[in-house]
């Protein structure tokens, strides 16, 4: 998962949660089992949404090779295949209805 950004004008309105839910749903439909992300900010936001702290060694080799040590990004992983199917389906639709 790369370049996940919500405009400052849209923050705090649930747009990020909707976008992440959509990404998780599409990933699941495509057979993706894990999402990886690197971040230098908003670590707690991702943890609150089920991502777990991971190490550089947990990244796929191609991503590990391109890791920029100068950025000091933190690695997080979420197993999207662990979500119950009824919860996966609910993610995409319920949160959209809650937006302003």
N, CA, C and O atoms as a GROMACS GRO file, in nm:
protein
  400
    1UNK      N    1   0.087  -0.116   0.000
    1UNK     CA    2   0.000   0.000   0.000
    1UNK      C    3   0.091   0.122   0.000
    1UNK      O    4   0.168   0.142   0.094
    2UNK      N    5   0.084   0.202  -0.104
    2UNK     CA    6   0.174   0.316  -0.113
    2UNK      C    7   0.100   0.444  -0.144
    2UNK      O    8  -0.006   0.443  -0.207
    3UNK      N    9   0.158   0.553  -0.100
    3UNK     CA   10   0.105   0.687  -0.127
    3UNK      C   11  -0.040   0.703  -0.081
    3UNK      O   12  -0.124   0.754  -0.155
    4UNK      N   13  -0.068   0.660   0.039
    4UNK     CA   14  -0.201   0.673   0.098
    4UNK      C   15  -0.208   0.809   0.166
    4UNK      O   16  -0.152   0.828   0.274
    5UNK      N   17  -0.276   0.903   0.103
    5UNK     CA   18  -0.282   1.040   0.154
    5UNK      C   19  -0.425   1.091   0.146
    5UNK      O   20  -0.496   1.068   0.048
    6UNK      N   21  -0.467   1.160   0.250
    6UNK     CA   22  -0.597   1.228   0.250
    6UNK      C   23  -0.569   1.377   0.260
    6UNK      O   24  -0.491   1.422   0.344
    7UNK      N   25  -0.632   1.454   0.174
    7UNK     CA   26  -0.615   1.598   0.172
    7UNK      C   27  -0.645   1.657   0.310
    7UNK      O   28  -0.737   1.612   0.378
    8UNK      N   29  -0.568   1.757   0.352
    8UNK     CA   30  -0.597   1.822   0.481
    8UNK      C   31  -0.740   1.873   0.490
    8UNK      O   32  -0.797   1.878   0.599
    9UNK      N   33  -0.798   1.912   0.379
    9UNK     CA   34  -0.936   1.961   0.380
    9UNK      C   35  -1.038   1.851   0.409
    9UNK      O   36  -1.150   1.879   0.449
   10UNK      N   37  -0.997   1.726   0.388
   10UNK     CA   38  -1.090   1.614   0.404
   10UNK      C   39  -1.062   1.530   0.528
   10UNK      O   40  -1.137   1.436   0.556
   11UNK      N   41  -0.960   1.562   0.602
   11UNK     CA   42  -0.924   1.482   0.720
   11UNK      C   43  -1.028   1.496   0.830
   11UNK      O   44  -1.090   1.600   0.846
   12UNK      N   45  -1.044   1.387   0.905
   12UNK     CA   46  -1.138   1.387   1.016
   12UNK      C   47  -1.283   1.368   0.976
   12UNK      O   48  -1.373   1.382   1.059
   13UNK      N   49  -1.306   1.335   0.850
   13UNK     CA   50  -1.443   1.316   0.800
   13UNK      C   51  -1.472   1.172   0.760
   13UNK      O   52  -1.580   1.142   0.710
   14UNK      N   53  -1.376   1.082   0.781
   14UNK     CA   54  -1.398   0.942   0.748
   14UNK      C   55  -1.356   0.902   0.608
   14UNK      O   56  -1.370   0.786   0.571
   15UNK      N   57  -1.305   0.996   0.530
   15UNK     CA   58  -1.267   0.963   0.393
   15UNK      C   59  -1.153   0.861   0.388
   15UNK      O   60  -1.154   0.771   0.304
   16UNK      N   61  -1.055   0.876   0.477
   16UNK     CA   62  -0.943   0.782   0.481
   16UNK      C   63  -0.990   0.641   0.515
   16UNK      O   64  -0.943   0.544   0.455
   17UNK      N   65  -1.082   0.630   0.609
   17UNK     CA   66  -1.135   0.498   0.647
   17UNK      C   67  -1.209   0.433   0.532
   17UNK      O   68  -1.198   0.313   0.510
   18UNK      N   69  -1.284   0.514   0.457
   18UNK     CA   70  -1.357   0.460   0.341
   18UNK      C   71  -1.259   0.413   0.235
   18UNK      O   72  -1.275   0.305   0.178
   19UNK      N   73  -1.158   0.495   0.208
   19UNK     CA   74  -1.058   0.459   0.108
   19UNK      C   75  -0.985   0.331   0.148
   19UNK      O   76  -0.966   0.243   0.064
   20UNK      N   77  -0.943   0.320   0.273
   20UNK     CA   78  -0.874   0.200   0.319
   20UNK      C   79  -0.966   0.078   0.312
   20UNK      O   80  -0.921  -0.030   0.272
   21UNK      N   81  -1.090   0.093   0.348
   21UNK     CA   82  -1.186  -0.017   0.340
   21UNK      C   83  -1.202  -0.065   0.197
   21UNK      O   84  -1.209  -0.185   0.171
   22UNK      N   85  -1.210   0.029   0.105
   22UNK     CA   86  -1.222  -0.006  -0.036
   22UNK      C   87  -1.097  -0.082  -0.084
   22UNK      O   88  -1.109  -0.183  -0.153
   23UNK      N   89  -0.980  -0.033  -0.047
   23UNK     CA   90  -0.855  -0.100  -0.085
   23UNK      C   91  -0.852  -0.241  -0.028
   23UNK      O   92  -0.812  -0.335  -0.098
   24UNK      N   93  -0.891  -0.258   0.096
   24UNK     CA   94  -0.892  -0.391   0.158
   24UNK      C   95  -0.989  -0.484   0.086
   24UNK      O   96  -0.959  -0.601   0.064
   25UNK      N   97  -1.104  -0.433   0.049
   25UNK     CA   98  -1.205  -0.514  -0.021
   25UNK      C   99  -1.154  -0.558  -0.157
   25UNK      O  100  -1.164  -0.676  -0.193
   26UNK      N  101  -1.100  -0.465  -0.233
   26UNK     CA  102  -1.046  -0.498  -0.366
   26UNK      C  103  -0.931  -0.596  -0.352
   26UNK      O  104  -0.922  -0.692  -0.429
   27UNK      N  105  -0.843  -0.574  -0.256
   27UNK     CA  106  -0.731  -0.666  -0.234
   27UNK      C  107  -0.781  -0.807  -0.206
   27UNK      O  108  -0.729  -0.904  -0.260
   28UNK      N  109  -0.882  -0.818  -0.122
   28UNK     CA  110  -0.940  -0.949  -0.089
   28UNK      C  111  -0.999  -1.015  -0.213
   28UNK      O  112  -0.978  -1.134  -0.237
   29UNK      N  113  -1.072  -0.938  -0.292
   29UNK     CA  114  -1.132  -0.992  -0.415
   29UNK      C  115  -1.026  -1.037  -0.514
   29UNK      O  116  -1.049  -1.129  -0.592
   30UNK      N  117  -0.909  -0.973  -0.512
   30UNK     CA  118  -0.799  -1.010  -0.602
   30UNK      C  119  -0.714  -1.123  -0.546
   30UNK      O  120  -0.618  -1.167  -0.610
   31UNK      N  121  -0.747  -1.170  -0.426
   31UNK     CA  122  -0.673  -1.280  -0.366
   31UNK      C  123  -0.550  -1.238  -0.287
   31UNK      O  124  -0.469  -1.322  -0.249
   32UNK      N  125  -0.536  -1.108  -0.263
   32UNK     CA  126  -0.424  -1.059  -0.182
   32UNK      C  127  -0.451  -1.098  -0.037
   32UNK      O  128  -0.562  -1.079   0.013
   33UNK      N  129  -0.351  -1.150   0.028
   33UNK     CA  130  -0.369  -1.195   0.166
   33UNK      C  131  -0.317  -1.095   0.268
   33UNK      O  132  -0.369  -1.087   0.380
   34UNK      N  133  -0.214  -1.018   0.231
   34UNK     CA  134  -0.155  -0.923   0.324
   34UNK      C  135  -0.134  -0.788   0.255
   34UNK      O  136  -0.099  -0.781   0.137
   35UNK      N  137  -0.155  -0.683   0.332
   35UNK     CA  138  -0.120  -0.549   0.287
   35UNK      C  139   0.001  -0.503   0.368
   35UNK      O  140   0.006  -0.520   0.489
   36UNK      N  141   0.096  -0.447   0.300
   36UNK     CA  142   0.215  -0.391   0.363
   36UNK      C  143   0.213  -0.241   0.343
   36UNK      O  144   0.168  -0.193   0.239
   37UNK      N  145   0.261  -0.168   0.440
   37UNK     CA  146   0.275  -0.024   0.421
   37UNK      C  147   0.395   0.026   0.497
   37UNK      O  148   0.438  -0.032   0.597
   38UNK      N  149   0.449   0.135   0.446
   38UNK     CA  150   0.558   0.206   0.511
   38UNK      C  151   0.507   0.345   0.542
   38UNK      O  152   0.444   0.409   0.456
   39UNK      N  153   0.531   0.394   0.662
   39UNK     CA  154   0.485   0.527   0.697
   39UNK      C  155   0.581   0.593   0.794
   39UNK      O  156   0.646   0.528   0.876
   40UNK      N  157   0.588   0.723   0.783
   40UNK     CA  158   0.666   0.802   0.879
   40UNK      C  159   0.573   0.883   0.970
   40UNK      O  160   0.618   0.949   1.063
   41UNK      N  161   0.443   0.876   0.941
   41UNK     CA  162   0.342   0.948   1.019
   41UNK      C  163   0.218   0.859   1.034
   41UNK      O  164   0.208   0.754   0.971
   42UNK      N  165   0.128   0.900   1.115
   42UNK     CA  166  -0.004   0.837   1.135
   42UNK      C  167   0.003   0.688   1.167
   42UNK      O  168  -0.087   0.613   1.129
   43UNK      N  169   0.107   0.645   1.235
   43UNK     CA  170   0.119   0.503   1.271
   43UNK      C  171  -0.002   0.456   1.351
   43UNK      O  172  -0.055   0.348   1.326
   44UNK      N  173  -0.045   0.537   1.448
   44UNK     CA  174  -0.156   0.499   1.534
   44UNK      C  175  -0.285   0.480   1.454
   44UNK      O  176  -0.364   0.391   1.485
   45UNK      N  177  -0.307   0.563   1.353
   45UNK     CA  178  -0.427   0.552   1.270
   45UNK      C  179  -0.433   0.415   1.203
   45UNK      O  180  -0.538   0.352   1.200
   46UNK      N  181  -0.320   0.369   1.151
   46UNK     CA  182  -0.317   0.238   1.086
   46UNK      C  183  -0.331   0.124   1.189
   46UNK      O  184  -0.397   0.024   1.161
   47UNK      N  185  -0.269   0.139   1.305
   47UNK     CA  186  -0.282   0.037   1.411
   47UNK      C  187  -0.429   0.025   1.453
   47UNK      O  188  -0.478  -0.086   1.474
   48UNK      N  189  -0.498   0.136   1.465
   48UNK     CA  190  -0.640   0.135   1.502
   48UNK      C  191  -0.725   0.064   1.398
   48UNK      O  192  -0.838   0.025   1.426
   49UNK      N  193  -0.673   0.049   1.278
   49UNK     CA  194  -0.745  -0.017   1.170
   49UNK      C  195  -0.690  -0.156   1.140
   49UNK      O  196  -0.711  -0.210   1.031
   50UNK      N  197  -0.621  -0.214   1.236
   50UNK     CA  198  -0.582  -0.354   1.228
   50UNK      C  199  -0.443  -0.384   1.175
   50UNK      O  200  -0.406  -0.500   1.164
   51UNK      N  201  -0.365  -0.282   1.143
   51UNK     CA  202  -0.227  -0.307   1.099
   51UNK      C  203  -0.141  -0.334   1.220
   51UNK      O  204  -0.164  -0.281   1.328
   52UNK      N  205  -0.040  -0.419   1.201
   52UNK     CA  206   0.051  -0.454   1.309
   52UNK      C  207   0.192  -0.412   1.273
   52UNK      O  208   0.234  -0.420   1.158
   53UNK      N  209   0.264  -0.367   1.374
   53UNK     CA  210   0.402  -0.329   1.356
   53UNK      C  211   0.480  -0.450   1.303
   53UNK      O  212   0.462  -0.561   1.351
   54UNK      N  213   0.566  -0.428   1.206
   54UNK     CA  214   0.644  -0.536   1.147
   54UNK      C  215   0.788  -0.487   1.128
   54UNK      O  216   0.821  -0.372   1.158
   55UNK      N  217   0.870  -0.576   1.080
   55UNK     CA  218   1.010  -0.539   1.057
   55UNK      C  219   1.038  -0.533   0.907
   55UNK      O  220   0.959  -0.579   0.826
   56UNK      N  221   1.150  -0.477   0.874
   56UNK     CA  222   1.192  -0.469   0.735
   56UNK      C  223   1.202  -0.608   0.673
   56UNK      O  224   1.175  -0.626   0.554
   57UNK      N  225   1.239  -0.705   0.753
   57UNK     CA  226   1.250  -0.844   0.704
   57UNK      C  227   1.115  -0.903   0.664
   57UNK      O  228   1.111  -1.001   0.589
   58UNK      N  229   1.006  -0.846   0.712
   58UNK     CA  230   0.873  -0.895   0.678
   58UNK      C  231   0.825  -0.848   0.540
   58UNK      O  232   0.728  -0.902   0.486
   59UNK      N  233   0.893  -0.749   0.483
   59UNK     CA  234   0.856  -0.700   0.351
   59UNK      C  235   0.894  -0.800   0.242
   59UNK      O  236   0.990  -0.876   0.258
   60UNK      N  237   0.820  -0.801   0.132
   60UNK     CA  238   0.862  -0.883   0.017
   60UNK      C  239   1.002  -0.838  -0.029
   60UNK      O  240   1.035  -0.720  -0.016
   61UNK      N  241   1.082  -0.929  -0.081
   61UNK     CA  242   1.220  -0.894  -0.121
   61UNK      C  243   1.230  -0.772  -0.213
   61UNK      O  244   1.322  -0.691  -0.198
   62UNK      N  245   1.137  -0.758  -0.306
   62UNK     CA  246   1.145  -0.645  -0.399
   62UNK      C  247   1.123  -0.512  -0.327
   62UNK      O  248   1.185  -0.412  -0.362
   63UNK      N  249   1.037  -0.510  -0.227
   63UNK     CA  250   1.012  -0.388  -0.149
   63UNK      C  251   1.127  -0.362  -0.051
   63UNK      O  252   1.165  -0.248  -0.028
   64UNK      N  253   1.179  -0.468   0.005
   64UNK     CA  254   1.291  -0.455   0.099
   64UNK      C  255   1.412  -0.394   0.028
   64UNK      O  256   1.483  -0.311   0.085
   65UNK      N  257   1.437  -0.436  -0.096
   65UNK     CA  258   1.552  -0.386  -0.172
   65UNK      C  259   1.540  -0.238  -0.201
   65UNK      O  260   1.642  -0.169  -0.211
   66UNK      N  261   1.418  -0.186  -0.213
   66UNK     CA  262   1.398  -0.045  -0.243
   66UNK      C  263   1.376   0.042  -0.121
   66UNK      O  264   1.349   0.161  -0.135
   67UNK      N  265   1.387  -0.015  -0.002
   67UNK     CA  266   1.362   0.060   0.121
   67UNK      C  267   1.467   0.169   0.139
   67UNK      O  268   1.587   0.143   0.128
   68UNK      N  269   1.423   0.291   0.166
   68UNK     CA  270   1.511   0.405   0.186
   68UNK      C  271   1.539   0.422   0.336
   68UNK      O  272   1.453   0.470   0.410
   69UNK      N  273   1.658   0.382   0.379
   69UNK     CA  274   1.693   0.389   0.520
   69UNK      C  275   1.690   0.533   0.573
   69UNK      O  276   1.668   0.555   0.692
   70UNK      N  277   1.713   0.630   0.487
   70UNK     CA  278   1.715   0.770   0.528
   70UNK      C  279   1.579   0.822   0.572
   70UNK      O  280   1.572   0.920   0.648
   71UNK      N  281   1.472   0.760   0.526
   71UNK     CA  282   1.337   0.805   0.564
   71UNK      C  283   1.294   0.753   0.700
   71UNK      O  284   1.205   0.811   0.763
   72UNK      N  285   1.354   0.646   0.746
   72UNK     CA  286   1.318   0.584   0.875
   72UNK      C  287   1.170   0.546   0.882
   72UNK      O  288   1.106   0.562   0.986
   73UNK      N  289   1.117   0.499   0.771
   73UNK     CA  290   0.976   0.457   0.768
   73UNK      C  291   0.954   0.335   0.855
   73UNK      O  292   1.040   0.247   0.865
   74UNK      N  293   0.838   0.330   0.918
   74UNK     CA  294   0.797   0.213   0.996
   74UNK      C  295   0.719   0.120   0.905
   74UNK      O  296   0.646   0.164   0.817
   75UNK      N  297   0.736  -0.009   0.926
   75UNK     CA  298   0.670  -0.112   0.845
   75UNK      C  299   0.549  -0.165   0.921
   75UNK      O  300   0.558  -0.194   1.040
   76UNK      N  301   0.436  -0.176   0.852
   76UNK     CA  302   0.315  -0.232   0.909
   76UNK      C  303   0.255  -0.333   0.813
   76UNK      O  304   0.267  -0.320   0.691
   77UNK      N  305   0.190  -0.435   0.869
   77UNK     CA  306   0.128  -0.541   0.789
   77UNK      C  307  -0.013  -0.567   0.843
   77UNK      O  308  -0.038  -0.560   0.963
   78UNK      N  309  -0.104  -0.596   0.750
   78UNK     CA  310  -0.239  -0.637   0.789
   78UNK      C  311  -0.277  -0.759   0.707
   78UNK      O  312  -0.263  -0.758   0.584
   79UNK      N  313  -0.324  -0.863   0.773
   79UNK     CA  314  -0.373  -0.982   0.704
   79UNK      C  315  -0.519  -0.960   0.668
   79UNK      O  316  -0.607  -0.975   0.753
   80UNK      N  317  -0.545  -0.926   0.543
   80UNK     CA  318  -0.683  -0.900   0.503
   80UNK      C  319  -0.762  -1.028   0.485
   80UNK      O  320  -0.885  -1.025   0.487
   81UNK      N  321  -0.692  -1.140   0.469
   81UNK     CA  322  -0.764  -1.267   0.454
   81UNK      C  323  -0.820  -1.316   0.587
   81UNK      O  324  -0.901  -1.409   0.589
   82UNK      N  325  -0.779  -1.256   0.698
   82UNK     CA  326  -0.829  -1.295   0.830
   82UNK      C  327  -0.965  -1.234   0.862
   82UNK      O  328  -1.030  -1.276   0.958
   83UNK      N  329  -1.008  -1.136   0.784
   83UNK     CA  330  -1.135  -1.071   0.812
   83UNK      C  331  -1.251  -1.162   0.773
   83UNK      O  332  -1.249  -1.221   0.666
   84UNK      N  333  -1.352  -1.175   0.858
   84UNK     CA  334  -1.469  -1.254   0.822
   84UNK      C  335  -1.535  -1.196   0.696
   84UNK      O  336  -1.536  -1.074   0.678
   85UNK      N  337  -1.589  -1.280   0.611
   85UNK     CA  338  -1.645  -1.235   0.484
   85UNK      C  339  -1.759  -1.135   0.503
   85UNK      O  340  -1.772  -1.041   0.425
   86UNK      N  341  -1.842  -1.153   0.607
   86UNK     CA  342  -1.951  -1.059   0.628
   86UNK      C  343  -1.898  -0.922   0.667
   86UNK      O  344  -1.959  -0.820   0.634
   87UNK      N  345  -1.786  -0.918   0.737
   87UNK     CA  346  -1.725  -0.791   0.773
   87UNK      C  347  -1.660  -0.727   0.651
   87UNK      O  348  -1.666  -0.605   0.635
   88UNK      N  349  -1.597  -0.806   0.565
   88UNK     CA  350  -1.538  -0.754   0.442
   88UNK      C  351  -1.643  -0.686   0.356
   88UNK      O  352  -1.620  -0.577   0.304
   89UNK      N  353  -1.759  -0.749   0.342
   89UNK     CA  354  -1.865  -0.691   0.260
   89UNK      C  355  -1.919  -0.563   0.324
   89UNK      O  356  -1.952  -0.467   0.253
   90UNK      N  357  -1.928  -0.560   0.454
   90UNK     CA  358  -1.983  -0.445   0.526
   90UNK      C  359  -1.893  -0.322   0.514
   90UNK      O  360  -1.943  -0.210   0.506
   91UNK      N  361  -1.761  -0.344   0.511
   91UNK     CA  362  -1.666  -0.233   0.503
   91UNK      C  363  -1.697  -0.138   0.389
   91UNK      O  364  -1.700  -0.016   0.408
   92UNK      N  365  -1.719  -0.191   0.273
   92UNK     CA  366  -1.732  -0.108   0.154
   92UNK      C  367  -1.857  -0.022   0.158
   92UNK      O  368  -1.854   0.091   0.108
   93UNK      N  369  -1.965  -0.070   0.215
   93UNK     CA  370  -2.092   0.000   0.202
   93UNK      C  371  -2.131   0.083   0.324
   93UNK      O  372  -2.184   0.193   0.307
   94UNK      N  373  -2.107   0.036   0.443
   94UNK     CA  374  -2.154   0.105   0.562
   94UNK      C  375  -2.081   0.237   0.581
   94UNK      O  376  -2.145   0.338   0.611
   95UNK      N  377  -1.949   0.240   0.565
   95UNK     CA  378  -1.873   0.360   0.589
   95UNK      C  379  -1.903   0.468   0.485
   95UNK      O  380  -1.897   0.587   0.517
   96UNK      N  381  -1.935   0.430   0.364
   96UNK     CA  382  -1.969   0.528   0.261
   96UNK      C  383  -2.093   0.606   0.302
   96UNK      O  384  -2.099   0.727   0.280
   97UNK      N  385  -2.190   0.540   0.359
   97UNK     CA  386  -2.313   0.605   0.402
   97UNK      C  387  -2.288   0.706   0.514
   97UNK      O  388  -2.368   0.798   0.534
   98UNK      N  389  -2.180   0.690   0.588
   98UNK     CA  390  -2.153   0.776   0.703
   98UNK      C  391  -2.080   0.904   0.667
   98UNK      O  392  -2.060   0.990   0.753
   99UNK      N  393  -2.040   0.920   0.543
   99UNK     CA  394  -1.964   1.039   0.503
   99UNK      C  395  -2.053   1.163   0.498
   99UNK      O  396  -2.174   1.155   0.475
  100UNK      N  397  -1.990   1.279   0.522
  100UNK     CA  398  -2.059   1.408   0.510
  100UNK      C  399  -2.093   1.437   0.366
  100UNK      O  400  -2.152   1.541   0.336
   0.00000   0.00000   0.00000
